Amino acid sequence: MTKKILIISSIAMLFLFSGCVQRELVLDGPDVRQSQDNTWANETNVDENVDTTDLDNEDSVTSETETGITEDKTNVKMERVTFPVAEYNHLARTGKGTVKGRIYLKDAYEKAIPGASTRLYLNPITSYSKQWYNESYLGGYKMEKADNRLFNYLRFTASDSEGRFAFYGVPSGSYYLIGTVKCGSECGYSIPKNIRIATQVSVTGNQVLEKDLKRLVD
C-alpha cells in the first residue's frame, strides 16, 4: 500500500512540475514579446508618444537626399486636407511582413550616432499622409494637429541602445517610416536637437524588408 502511495505521489509531482515548465515557455515565447513591444498606436498613450505634426523643437530633414535641415517657411499652420475615411477603411489591419533596420546620424568622419531608445512609426501612405510628407517634412511648413482617427492606423516600435528596430506583423502596403534622433554636442550643436528622419517603404506578404533611417549631420 505504501509503495502504491509513493508511486502516485511521484506521478502527481511530475505532472505539476511539467505544467509549470510549459507555462513558463509559453509566456517567454517570441510572439508574446513582439506583441508587447510592437503594437498599434491606439493601444498606447498617443498624446505623449504619437504626433505627425511638426513638433516645435524638431527639424525636418530628408533621409533620401540627405540635404540640409530645412527651416520653417511660416509661423502660420497649414490646414490639413479632409481626413479620407473611405481611403483608410480599405487599408489592411493585419499582416505578416517585417520592417527592420537601424536609425542613426553620420558625422563628417563617418561615425554613426544612433537613435537610441527612440520611437519609430509606420504611417500608411494615403492622400492625407502625403500632404504631411510633402508640405511639412520636405517643405518645412507647420501643419494643424492631425485628425485623431489617424492614430488608429499608425504602427510603432522602439529602437534599442544601438538604434536597431523592427516592426512585425506589418500588413502589405506602402508606408512612411519615421523616426527621430536626439543629438547635441556630438553633432556640433550647442543645444540638443531632435532631428526627424522619414522615408518611404513598401511591404508585400511575409517579406522581410531591411531599411535604415539615416542622414548626414550638417
Secondary structure, DSSP 8 states (H G I E B T S, - for coil): -HHHHHHHHHHHHHHHHHHHHHHHHHHTSHHHHHHHHS-BGGGS-HHHH---S--TTEEE--TTTT---B--S-SS-B------HHHHHTS-----EEEEEEEEEE-TT--EEE-TT-EEEEEE-SHHHHHIIIIIIIT---B----GGGGGG-EEEE--TTSEEEEEEE-SEEEEEEEEEEESGGGT-SS-EEEEEEEEEEE-TT-EEE--EEEE--
